Amino acid sequence: MYGNPMEIVKPRVVVAEDEAIIRLDIVETLTEASFECVAQAGDGAEAVKLALELKPDLVLMDIKMPGIDGLQAAEILAEHKIPVVLLTAFSSPELVERASAAGVFNYVVKPFNPANLIPALRIALSLKERMAVQDQAIEDANEKLETRKLVDRAKGLLTEKMKLNEPEAFRWIQKASMDRRLSMRQVAQTVIEQLADK
């Protein structure tokens, strides 16, 4: 039958921990808390490879691992906007500072339990969501600014080449946009392409 449209989507997590027993314990804890463990890794390089392939919502990673450690892996994944929550046996101010500089979203001190692990992951997911909204807002603002620049340039060309005044040039672009079912940006680009070199 059909799936429930109201079904909650489980956050997808890659778990990276070099000690297999701890890793299995983490996976079990996350599964019980309605997370989906999409992959497991025993070292930092494998964790990075899996995260870049699978694009999970989150990577939960031990800080001390063979090869690439958790902080180095977090730096790599931060460039791809994949949030990392670190597991660590230490909580020194220096480590917190390094974790923050590496782009870590949160960290949990071992020995962990569901009461401190799950909220840390939920906070990291919430931060990721807020950052995505901000990134989209910045992208939208840049798009509007770029459109405005193009429309202004097209208006300038229309006033110069077709002897329209500024309000007439703007209305011409608006009308062309509606008549041709194109965005004002597309119309402005066409005007610039056609009139710029004439």
SULCOR-V596543 format. One line per field, one symbol per residue. phi: phi as a letter, one per 30 degrees, with the letter a starting at -180 (. if undefined). A space follows every 10 residues. Layout:
phi: ???
//
This chain:
phi: .ddddddddd dcbccbadce ddedddeddd ddciccddab bcbddddded dddchddabc bddcbdidde dddddddddc hcdbcccbdb bdeddedddd ddiddabbdd ddbedcdded dddddddedd ddddeddddd dddddddddd ddddeedddd dchcdddddd dddedddddc hcdddddedd ddddcecd
//
